[in-house]
C-alpha cells in the first residue's frame, strides 16, 4: 500500500469553493487561503440560526499506545462512510501541532484513504492559527515582563507569575529557564518556562469561545500573577486583552478543508488532551451541526482524557447535546494492554509479538476498553466500538474483541477498514452509529459545578480513572484554599495527566487498580473557564525522542515534501 503522503499527493483536490458550496456555505462566508483551504466567516452562524441541528457524534479511543489507534482515521473514515450512504456528513477535527509532527507521533491528518487534505499544509503551517495563538500568548508575556521592568506599577509579586511563554515545538531545553539576564537593559531576572503552544490558555479560549466579543472578555479574565497583597493580576489589568483579540481576529474563524472523497472537514483549535482541553472549537461544531445531518468530531487521546473534557467542559460551555460515542480500539493495542509485550514510545516495535495471535491477551486488554465503555455510560452516552482492523488481526482475535465489547455494554462492535478502503470500508460502522443516534440517550455531566474543587477532582479520579483517591501536594492545597476564597471553586476541572494510562503512571496498562492520583499543583485558566490540576510528573512542554520523525522529512529533487506522515 502507498504511504499516507503518497496517497495524499495523488488525490485530485477539489477547489475549496466547491467543497464549501456542497456543504451549504454561501460565497461571502468563505475567506480563501489558496485553492484548497479557506476560513469560514462567523456570519454563517447568524444565517443558519434557524436551521435544525444534526446529530453530533464523538469519536474517542481506548488508552492510547505508541502503536497508534487511528482515532482521526476513524473520524474521517466515518464521515466518508456516512456520505457514501447518501447522508450529509461533516467532520470536525483538531489542528495538528508541529511538536508531535516532528516528534514521535507524526502528523494528525488521519491516514491511508481516510485523511484530511491538503495533508502537507495542514500538518505544517496551515492557515497560521497556531502561530497566532503563540504570538498572542507571547504578547501577554512580553507586556507582563515590561510592566515589571517599568517600575512594576501593578505591584506584581514576581514569585507568583503563572503565565508562560510558548513555542509550537517539542523543546525540552525550554522546560525551565532563566530570563531577564543582561543587566539593567535585560528586564527582570526570574525563573520561567515555556509550554508547547497548544497547551496555552489562548488555545483553550479559541476552542471554547462563542465569538469575537466573548473572546475579548475571556482574554481580559486571564490571570497572569497576583500582586503582593495576593489580589489577581489579569490581562485586562495589563491593558493587553484588546491587542490579543486583534491578533486572533482571523484565527477565530474555523478552517475548511476536505477529506479524500472531497467532502467537507472543519479543522480548528488544538490537540493535546493530556495537558489541554484537546478538542476542536465550539464554533466549528456549531456551524457544522447546522449544515449536516451528522457531524463526526474527535477528542484527544483516550476517553479518560479528551472525551471526559469534551463532555464535561465543552458540551457544558457550548450547550451541546451529543448523540453517540465511538470508541476506537485495535487488536495490537489490546494485546499490549493485556501484557503480551511492552513497547516504549520511540523504541522499535516488537513486530513478531504484535503479529502473533494471542486471544488471551486481547481478552485481558479488553479490561481497558470495558472501563472506557463504563465511563461513557456514567454520563449517559451509548457507545459503538470501532475496531480499526489490521491485516495481521486474526478472526479469533476479532471475535474476542466483539464479544468483550458487547459484554461491557457497547451497543455494537464493528470492524472498520477505512484506512485501506475509505468510506466504503466504514459503512457498517456508519449504519451502527446512525441506529444508535436514533435511539436517543440520557446524557448528563459527571459532576455539578457547585461541588467543591476537591469533590470534582476526586470524582474524575475515582469514577473515570478508577483511583482509590487523590493525594494533594502542599502547593495544591494552598491553591485550593486560594481559589475557593476567590470564588473560582465553581469552575469545571481540566485534568492534566498522562494519556498512556488510565492512572497518572504511564507504565500502568490495562485497567489499573489500587493507585492514588497525586496532584502537585492547580493553575487557574479563568479566561478559558476552568481550573487546571497537574497530576504526577505531567509536563506542559514535551521533548523529542532519540530519533524524531523530523529526521525523515525532506524535499526531493522536484521540491516535493517526502517523509511526512
ZADOTI-867188 format. One record per residue (C-alpha): residue number from 1; residue in one letter; y, z, x. Coordinates in steps of 0.2 Angstrom, whole numbers. Example, Ala and Ser with C-alpha at 12.3 -4.5 7.8 and 13.67 -1.06 7.14 Angstrom:
% residues 2
{1; "A"; {-22; 39; 62}};
{2; "S"; {-5; 36; 68}};
//
This chain:
% residues 565
{1; "X"; {0; 0; 0}};
{2; "X"; {18; -4; 6}};
{3; "X"; {29; 11; 11}};
{4; "X"; {41; 18; 0}};
{5; "X"; {56; 10; 9}};
{6; "X"; {47; -7; 9}};
{7; "X"; {44; -6; -10}};
{8; "X"; {62; -1; -12}};
{9; "X"; {69; -15; -2}};
{10; "X"; {58; -28; -11}};
{11; "X"; {64; -24; -28}};
{12; "X"; {77; -36; -35}};
{13; "X"; {90; -24; -41}};
{14; "X"; {99; -27; -57}};
{15; "X"; {118; -27; -57}};
{16; "X"; {123; -9; -62}};
{17; "X"; {135; -16; -76}};
{18; "X"; {119; -22; -85}};
{19; "X"; {110; -6; -82}};
{20; "X"; {125; 3; -90}};
{21; "X"; {126; -9; -105}};
{22; "X"; {107; -6; -108}};
{23; "X"; {110; 12; -108}};
{24; "X"; {123; 12; -121}};
{25; "X"; {139; 14; -110}};
{26; "X"; {154; 3; -113}};
{27; "X"; {163; -6; -98}};
{28; "X"; {178; 6; -97}};
{29; "X"; {166; 20; -94}};
{30; "X"; {159; 14; -78}};
{31; "X"; {168; 15; -61}};
{32; "X"; {159; 4; -49}};
{33; "X"; {153; 8; -32}};
{34; "X"; {147; -9; -27}};
{35; "X"; {135; -19; -37}};
{36; "X"; {121; -7; -39}};
{37; "X"; {129; 11; -41}};
{38; "X"; {143; 17; -52}};
{39; "X"; {152; 33; -58}};
{40; "X"; {151; 37; -77}};
{41; "X"; {168; 42; -84}};
{42; "X"; {168; 59; -94}};
{43; "X"; {177; 50; -108}};
{44; "X"; {159; 44; -113}};
{45; "X"; {156; 62; -119}};
{46; "X"; {170; 61; -132}};
{47; "X"; {165; 43; -138}};
{48; "X"; {147; 49; -140}};
{49; "X"; {150; 66; -148}};
{50; "X"; {144; 62; -165}};
{51; "X"; {128; 54; -159}};
{52; "X"; {111; 64; -161}};
{53; "X"; {103; 72; -146}};
{54; "X"; {87; 65; -139}};
{55; "X"; {73; 76; -133}};
{56; "X"; {76; 85; -116}};
{57; "X"; {60; 86; -105}};
{58; "X"; {60; 97; -90}};
{59; "X"; {49; 92; -75}};
{60; "X"; {44; 106; -63}};
{61; "X"; {29; 110; -52}};
{62; "X"; {16; 122; -45}};
{63; "X"; {21; 132; -30}};
{64; "X"; {25; 118; -18}};
{65; "X"; {16; 114; -2}};
{66; "X"; {21; 104; 14}};
{67; "X"; {9; 91; 7}};
{68; "X"; {22; 87; -7}};
{69; "X"; {18; 87; -25}};
{70; "X"; {28; 72; -31}};
{71; "X"; {39; 80; -44}};
{72; "X"; {53; 67; -43}};
{73; "X"; {39; 54; -43}};
{74; "X"; {33; 60; -59}};
{75; "X"; {50; 62; -66}};
{76; "X"; {55; 44; -63}};
{77; "X"; {37; 38; -67}};
{78; "X"; {38; 47; -84}};
{79; "X"; {55; 39; -88}};
{80; "X"; {47; 22; -84}};
{81; "X"; {32; 25; -94}};
{82; "X"; {42; 30; -109}};
{83; "X"; {52; 14; -108}};
{84; "X"; {35; 5; -106}};
{85; "X"; {30; 11; -123}};
{86; "X"; {46; 5; -131}};
{87; "X"; {56; 21; -130}};
{88; "X"; {74; 23; -124}};
{89; "X"; {71; 35; -109}};
{90; "X"; {84; 40; -96}};
{91; "X"; {80; 51; -81}};
{92; "X"; {92; 63; -73}};
{93; "X"; {89; 69; -56}};
{94; "X"; {97; 78; -42}};
{95; "X"; {106; 71; -27}};
{96; "X"; {97; 71; -10}};
{97; "X"; {104; 82; 4}};
{98; "X"; {103; 74; 21}};
{99; "X"; {97; 90; 28}};
{100; "X"; {79; 88; 22}};
{101; "X"; {81; 69; 23}};
{102; "X"; {82; 70; 42}};
{103; "X"; {71; 86; 42}};
{104; "X"; {53; 89; 36}};
{105; "X"; {53; 83; 18}};
{106; "X"; {62; 66; 19}};
{107; "X"; {72; 59; 5}};
{108; "X"; {72; 63; -13}};
{109; "X"; {71; 47; -22}};
{110; "X"; {53; 48; -28}};
{111; "X"; {40; 36; -20}};
{112; "X"; {29; 21; -22}};
{113; "X"; {33; 12; -39}};
{114; "X"; {42; 27; -46}};
{115; "X"; {58; 28; -37}};
{116; "X"; {77; 28; -40}};
{117; "X"; {86; 14; -31}};
{118; "X"; {95; 9; -20}};
{119; "X"; {85; 22; -10}};
{120; "X"; {94; 20; 6}};
{121; "X"; {111; 23; -1}};
{122; "X"; {106; 37; -12}};
{123; "X"; {97; 46; 2}};
{124; "X"; {112; 45; 14}};
{125; "X"; {130; 45; 9}};
{126; "X"; {128; 39; -9}};
{127; "X"; {145; 39; -18}};
{128; "X"; {151; 53; -7}};
{129; "X"; {149; 68; -19}};
{130; "X"; {141; 80; -6}};
{131; "X"; {154; 75; 6}};
{132; "X"; {167; 80; -7}};
{133; "X"; {158; 97; -10}};
{134; "X"; {158; 100; 9}};
{135; "X"; {177; 96; 10}};
{136; "X"; {181; 106; -5}};
{137; "X"; {171; 121; 2}};
{138; "X"; {179; 120; 19}};
{139; "X"; {196; 118; 12}};
{140; "X"; {195; 135; 4}};
{141; "X"; {188; 142; 20}};
{142; "X"; {202; 135; 30}};
{143; "X"; {215; 142; 18}};
{144; "X"; {207; 159; 19}};
{145; "X"; {207; 160; 38}};
{146; "X"; {225; 153; 38}};
{147; "X"; {230; 167; 27}};
{148; "X"; {223; 180; 39}};
{149; "X"; {232; 171; 53}};
{150; "X"; {249; 171; 45}};
{151; "X"; {250; 190; 45}};
{152; "X"; {237; 192; 31}};
{153; "X"; {249; 194; 16}};
{154; "X"; {235; 197; 4}};
{155; "X"; {229; 212; 14}};
{156; "X"; {211; 204; 16}};
{157; "X"; {198; 215; 24}};
{158; "X"; {191; 203; 37}};
{159; "X"; {174; 213; 36}};
{160; "X"; {172; 209; 18}};
{161; "X"; {174; 190; 19}};
{162; "X"; {159; 181; 10}};
{163; "X"; {165; 163; 9}};
{164; "X"; {155; 152; 22}};
{165; "X"; {159; 135; 29}};
{166; "X"; {146; 122; 27}};
{167; "X"; {138; 106; 33}};
{168; "X"; {125; 95; 24}};
{169; "X"; {113; 96; 39}};
{170; "X"; {99; 107; 44}};
{171; "X"; {108; 115; 59}};
{172; "X"; {100; 132; 65}};
{173; "X"; {114; 135; 78}};
{174; "X"; {127; 137; 64}};
{175; "X"; {117; 152; 55}};
{176; "X"; {128; 165; 64}};
{177; "X"; {143; 160; 74}};
{178; "X"; {160; 167; 80}};
{179; "X"; {176; 158; 75}};
{180; "X"; {194; 160; 79}};
{181; "X"; {192; 161; 98}};
{182; "X"; {206; 154; 110}};
{183; "X"; {219; 167; 110}};
{184; "X"; {234; 168; 98}};
{185; "X"; {233; 150; 93}};
{186; "X"; {215; 151; 89}};
{187; "X"; {215; 160; 72}};
{188; "X"; {207; 177; 68}};
{189; "X"; {192; 180; 78}};
{190; "X"; {177; 186; 67}};
{191; "X"; {159; 183; 65}};
{192; "X"; {154; 169; 52}};
{193; "X"; {141; 157; 47}};
{194; "X"; {138; 140; 40}};
{195; "X"; {127; 136; 24}};
{196; "X"; {120; 119; 20}};
{197; "X"; {132; 111; 9}};
{198; "X"; {121; 110; -7}};
{199; "X"; {120; 129; -6}};
{200; "X"; {139; 130; -8}};
{201; "X"; {145; 138; -24}};
{202; "X"; {156; 122; -26}};
{203; "X"; {139; 113; -29}};
{204; "X"; {134; 126; -42}};
{205; "X"; {150; 124; -51}};
{206; "X"; {148; 105; -51}};
{207; "X"; {131; 107; -59}};
{208; "X"; {137; 119; -72}};
{209; "X"; {154; 114; -76}};
{210; "X"; {159; 106; -93}};
{211; "X"; {174; 96; -87}};
{212; "X"; {188; 95; -75}};
{213; "X"; {199; 109; -83}};
{214; "X"; {184; 120; -84}};
{215; "X"; {180; 116; -65}};
{216; "X"; {198; 121; -61}};
{217; "X"; {196; 138; -69}};
{218; "X"; {179; 141; -61}};
{219; "X"; {186; 137; -44}};
{220; "X"; {200; 149; -47}};
{221; "X"; {187; 163; -50}};
{222; "X"; {178; 161; -34}};
{223; "X"; {178; 177; -24}};
{224; "X"; {180; 175; -6}};
{225; "X"; {183; 193; 0}};
{226; "X"; {190; 209; -5}};
{227; "X"; {207; 217; 1}};
{228; "X"; {207; 234; 10}};
{229; "X"; {208; 243; -7}};
{230; "X"; {192; 234; -12}};
{231; "X"; {200; 223; -25}};
{232; "X"; {193; 205; -26}};
{233; "X"; {202; 191; -17}};
{234; "X"; {200; 174; -26}};
{235; "X"; {203; 156; -23}};
{236; "X"; {217; 157; -36}};
{237; "X"; {225; 171; -25}};
{238; "X"; {225; 159; -10}};
{239; "X"; {233; 145; -21}};
{240; "X"; {218; 134; -16}};
{241; "X"; {210; 130; -33}};
{242; "X"; {221; 116; -38}};
{243; "X"; {218; 106; -22}};
{244; "X"; {200; 110; -23}};
{245; "X"; {199; 102; -40}};
{246; "X"; {208; 87; -34}};
{247; "X"; {195; 84; -20}};
{248; "X"; {182; 85; -34}};
{249; "X"; {190; 74; -46}};
{250; "X"; {178; 59; -43}};
{251; "X"; {163; 69; -39}};
{252; "X"; {163; 77; -56}};
{253; "X"; {158; 61; -64}};
{254; "X"; {139; 58; -65}};
{255; "X"; {132; 44; -54}};
{256; "X"; {122; 30; -62}};
{257; "X"; {108; 21; -53}};
{258; "X"; {92; 13; -58}};
{259; "X"; {73; 15; -57}};
{260; "X"; {61; 2; -50}};
{261; "X"; {59; -5; -68}};
{262; "X"; {78; -7; -69}};
{263; "X"; {80; 7; -81}};
{264; "X"; {95; 20; -80}};
{265; "X"; {94; 35; -69}};
{266; "X"; {108; 48; -68}};
{267; "X"; {109; 56; -50}};
{268; "X"; {121; 70; -49}};
{269; "X"; {123; 88; -41}};
{270; "X"; {112; 96; -29}};
{271; "X"; {94; 102; -24}};
{272; "X"; {88; 117; -15}};
{273; "X"; {82; 128; -30}};
{274; "X"; {76; 141; -17}};
{275; "X"; {94; 145; -11}};
{276; "X"; {104; 137; -25}};
{277; "X"; {103; 133; -44}};
{278; "X"; {93; 117; -39}};
{279; "X"; {97; 106; -55}};
{280; "X"; {107; 91; -59}};
{281; "X"; {123; 93; -68}};
{282; "X"; {125; 98; -86}};
{283; "X"; {137; 83; -88}};
{284; "X"; {124; 71; -83}};
{285; "X"; {111; 78; -96}};
{286; "X"; {125; 79; -110}};
{287; "X"; {129; 61; -108}};
{288; "X"; {110; 56; -106}};
{289; "X"; {104; 65; -122}};
{290; "X"; {117; 56; -132}};
{291; "X"; {111; 39; -126}};
{292; "X"; {92; 41; -126}};
{293; "X"; {78; 46; -136}};
{294; "X"; {70; 55; -122}};
{295; "X"; {79; 62; -106}};
{296; "X"; {67; 67; -92}};
{297; "X"; {76; 79; -80}};
{298; "X"; {69; 89; -65}};
{299; "X"; {72; 106; -57}};
{300; "X"; {69; 110; -39}};
{301; "X"; {53; 117; -31}};
{302; "X"; {41; 127; -42}};
{303; "X"; {43; 133; -59}};
{304; "X"; {47; 150; -52}};
{305; "X"; {62; 143; -44}};
{306; "X"; {70; 128; -52}};
{307; "X"; {63; 130; -69}};
{308; "X"; {67; 148; -71}};
{309; "X"; {85; 144; -66}};
{310; "X"; {86; 129; -77}};
{311; "X"; {80; 139; -92}};
{312; "X"; {89; 155; -90}};
{313; "X"; {106; 149; -82}};
{314; "X"; {108; 130; -85}};
{315; "X"; {102; 130; -103}};
{316; "X"; {112; 146; -107}};
{317; "X"; {128; 139; -100}};
{318; "X"; {126; 121; -107}};
{319; "X"; {119; 127; -123}};
{320; "X"; {104; 115; -121}};
{321; "X"; {88; 115; -130}};
{322; "X"; {73; 109; -120}};
{323; "X"; {59; 101; -129}};
{324; "X"; {44; 102; -117}};
{325; "X"; {40; 106; -99}};
{326; "X"; {29; 96; -87}};
{327; "X"; {21; 105; -73}};
{328; "X"; {16; 93; -59}};
{329; "X"; {0; 98; -49}};
{330; "X"; {-10; 89; -36}};
{331; "X"; {-29; 92; -31}};
{332; "X"; {-24; 94; -12}};
{333; "X"; {-11; 107; -16}};
{334; "X"; {-23; 117; -27}};
{335; "X"; {-35; 116; -13}};
{336; "X"; {-23; 124; -1}};
{337; "X"; {-18; 137; -14}};
{338; "X"; {-37; 140; -16}};
{339; "X"; {-39; 144; 3}};
{340; "X"; {-48; 128; 8}};
{341; "X"; {-37; 126; 23}};
{342; "X"; {-20; 131; 30}};
{343; "X"; {-5; 119; 33}};
{344; "X"; {12; 125; 40}};
{345; "X"; {27; 114; 37}};
{346; "X"; {30; 102; 52}};
{347; "X"; {12; 103; 58}};
{348; "X"; {-1; 90; 57}};
{349; "X"; {-10; 89; 40}};
{350; "X"; {-29; 93; 41}};
{351; "X"; {-34; 76; 34}};
{352; "X"; {-53; 80; 34}};
{353; "X"; {-51; 96; 24}};
{354; "X"; {-39; 88; 12}};
{355; "X"; {-51; 73; 8}};
{356; "X"; {-67; 84; 7}};
{357; "X"; {-72; 88; -11}};
{358; "X"; {-70; 106; -14}};
{359; "X"; {-71; 110; -33}};
{360; "X"; {-72; 129; -30}};
{361; "X"; {-55; 129; -20}};
{362; "X"; {-47; 118; -34}};
{363; "X"; {-53; 131; -47}};
{364; "X"; {-46; 146; -36}};
{365; "X"; {-30; 136; -33}};
{366; "X"; {-28; 134; -52}};
{367; "X"; {-23; 153; -52}};
{368; "X"; {-6; 147; -46}};
{369; "X"; {-5; 134; -59}};
{370; "X"; {-10; 146; -73}};
{371; "X"; {4; 158; -68}};
{372; "X"; {17; 144; -70}};
{373; "X"; {10; 139; -87}};
{374; "X"; {10; 158; -92}};
{375; "X"; {28; 159; -86}};
{376; "X"; {34; 145; -96}};
{377; "X"; {25; 152; -111}};
{378; "X"; {35; 168; -109}};
{379; "X"; {51; 158; -113}};
{380; "X"; {43; 149; -127}};
{381; "X"; {40; 132; -119}};
{382; "X"; {25; 121; -122}};
{383; "X"; {18; 114; -106}};
{384; "X"; {10; 97; -101}};
{385; "X"; {1; 97; -84}};
{386; "X"; {4; 80; -75}};
{387; "X"; {-10; 78; -62}};
{388; "X"; {-2; 67; -48}};
{389; "X"; {-19; 59; -43}};
{390; "X"; {-23; 53; -25}};
{391; "X"; {-37; 41; -21}};
{392; "X"; {-47; 54; -12}};
{393; "X"; {-47; 66; -28}};
{394; "X"; {-65; 66; -35}};
{395; "X"; {-70; 66; -53}};
{396; "X"; {-77; 83; -52}};
{397; "X"; {-61; 90; -45}};
{398; "X"; {-50; 81; -58}};
{399; "X"; {-62; 88; -72}};
{400; "X"; {-60; 106; -65}};
{401; "X"; {-41; 105; -65}};
{402; "X"; {-40; 98; -83}};
{403; "X"; {-52; 112; -88}};
{404; "X"; {-42; 126; -79}};
{405; "X"; {-26; 120; -86}};
{406; "X"; {-31; 119; -104}};
{407; "X"; {-39; 136; -102}};
{408; "X"; {-22; 143; -96}};
{409; "X"; {-13; 137; -111}};
{410; "X"; {-7; 119; -107}};
{411; "X"; {-5; 108; -122}};
{412; "X"; {-13; 94; -112}};
{413; "X"; {-18; 90; -94}};
{414; "X"; {-16; 71; -90}};
{415; "X"; {-20; 60; -75}};
{416; "X"; {-5; 50; -69}};
{417; "X"; {-4; 35; -57}};
{418; "X"; {14; 31; -57}};
{419; "X"; {16; 31; -38}};
{420; "X"; {5; 15; -37}};
{421; "X"; {7; 8; -54}};
{422; "X"; {25; 13; -60}};
{423; "X"; {27; 16; -79}};
{424; "X"; {10; 8; -83}};
{425; "X"; {2; 22; -74}};
{426; "X"; {10; 35; -84}};
{427; "X"; {8; 30; -102}};
{428; "X"; {-5; 44; -106}};
{429; "X"; {7; 57; -99}};
{430; "X"; {21; 49; -109}};
{431; "X"; {11; 50; -125}};
{432; "X"; {6; 68; -122}};
{433; "X"; {24; 73; -119}};
{434; "X"; {30; 64; -135}};
{435; "X"; {17; 73; -145}};
{436; "X"; {22; 90; -139}};
{437; "X"; {40; 86; -142}};
{438; "X"; {37; 83; -160}};
{439; "X"; {28; 100; -162}};
{440; "X"; {44; 110; -158}};
{441; "X"; {45; 126; -148}};
{442; "X"; {51; 144; -148}};
{443; "X"; {62; 143; -133}};
{444; "X"; {70; 159; -128}};
{445; "X"; {79; 167; -112}};
{446; "X"; {69; 178; -101}};
{447; "X"; {82; 192; -101}};
{448; "X"; {98; 197; -111}};
{449; "X"; {114; 196; -102}};
{450; "X"; {118; 214; -107}};
{451; "X"; {104; 220; -97}};
{452; "X"; {109; 229; -80}};
{453; "X"; {109; 219; -64}};
{454; "X"; {93; 228; -59}};
{455; "X"; {84; 225; -75}};
{456; "X"; {87; 207; -74}};
{457; "X"; {82; 206; -56}};
{458; "X"; {66; 216; -59}};
{459; "X"; {62; 206; -75}};
{460; "X"; {62; 190; -65}};
{461; "X"; {52; 198; -50}};
{462; "X"; {39; 206; -61}};
{463; "X"; {37; 193; -75}};
{464; "X"; {39; 177; -66}};
{465; "X"; {34; 181; -48}};
{466; "X"; {20; 194; -53}};
{467; "X"; {28; 208; -41}};
{468; "X"; {24; 226; -44}};
{469; "X"; {43; 230; -42}};
{470; "X"; {59; 227; -32}};
{471; "X"; {65; 236; -16}};
{472; "X"; {84; 236; -13}};
{473; "X"; {92; 237; 4}};
{474; "X"; {106; 249; 5}};
{475; "X"; {118; 234; 6}};
{476; "X"; {111; 228; -10}};
{477; "X"; {113; 245; -19}};
{478; "X"; {131; 245; -14}};
{479; "X"; {134; 228; -21}};
{480; "X"; {125; 233; -37}};
{481; "X"; {137; 248; -39}};
{482; "X"; {152; 237; -35}};
{483; "X"; {148; 223; -46}};
{484; "X"; {144; 234; -61}};
{485; "X"; {161; 243; -58}};
{486; "X"; {170; 226; -58}};
{487; "X"; {161; 221; -74}};
{488; "X"; {150; 207; -66}};
{489; "X"; {134; 215; -72}};
{490; "X"; {134; 204; -87}};
{491; "X"; {131; 188; -77}};
{492; "X"; {114; 179; -76}};
{493; "X"; {104; 180; -59}};
{494; "X"; {101; 166; -47}};
{495; "X"; {87; 172; -35}};
{496; "X"; {86; 166; -18}};
{497; "X"; {69; 167; -11}};
{498; "X"; {55; 156; -3}};
{499; "X"; {49; 141; -13}};
{500; "X"; {32; 142; -3}};
{501; "X"; {25; 156; -13}};
{502; "X"; {27; 165; -30}};
{503; "X"; {31; 180; -19}};
{504; "X"; {45; 182; -6}};
{505; "X"; {32; 179; 8}};
{506; "X"; {29; 161; 11}};
{507; "X"; {11; 165; 18}};
{508; "X"; {5; 172; 1}};
{509; "X"; {-3; 157; -8}};
{510; "X"; {-11; 156; -24}};
{511; "X"; {-7; 170; -36}};
{512; "X"; {-2; 185; -25}};
{513; "X"; {-3; 202; -32}};
{514; "X"; {2; 220; -25}};
{515; "X"; {18; 215; -17}};
{516; "X"; {36; 221; -19}};
{517; "X"; {51; 210; -18}};
{518; "X"; {64; 215; -5}};
{519; "X"; {82; 212; -10}};
{520; "X"; {93; 213; 6}};
{521; "X"; {110; 208; -2}};
{522; "X"; {118; 201; -18}};
{523; "X"; {133; 189; -17}};
{524; "X"; {145; 185; -31}};
{525; "X"; {146; 167; -37}};
{526; "X"; {159; 171; -50}};
{527; "X"; {165; 153; -52}};
{528; "X"; {148; 147; -55}};
{529; "X"; {145; 162; -66}};
{530; "X"; {130; 171; -58}};
{531; "X"; {125; 184; -46}};
{532; "X"; {115; 178; -31}};
{533; "X"; {102; 190; -24}};
{534; "X"; {95; 186; -6}};
{535; "X"; {76; 191; -5}};
{536; "X"; {67; 194; 11}};
{537; "X"; {71; 183; 25}};
{538; "X"; {78; 169; 15}};
{539; "X"; {91; 159; 24}};
{540; "X"; {105; 148; 17}};
{541; "X"; {105; 136; 32}};
{542; "X"; {88; 128; 36}};
{543; "X"; {83; 122; 53}};
{544; "X"; {75; 106; 60}};
{545; "X"; {56; 106; 64}};
{546; "X"; {50; 101; 82}};
{547; "X"; {48; 83; 76}};
{548; "X"; {61; 80; 62}};
{549; "X"; {60; 64; 51}};
{550; "X"; {76; 58; 59}};
{551; "X"; {67; 53; 75}};
{552; "X"; {58; 39; 65}};
{553; "X"; {74; 32; 57}};
{554; "X"; {82; 17; 65}};
{555; "X"; {88; -1; 61}};
{556; "X"; {78; -16; 65}};
{557; "X"; {83; -32; 74}};
{558; "X"; {91; -38; 57}};
{559; "X"; {101; -22; 54}};
{560; "X"; {89; -16; 41}};
{561; "X"; {85; 3; 39}};
{562; "X"; {67; 7; 45}};
{563; "X"; {58; 24; 45}};
{564; "X"; {67; 32; 30}};
{565; "X"; {56; 40; 17}};
//
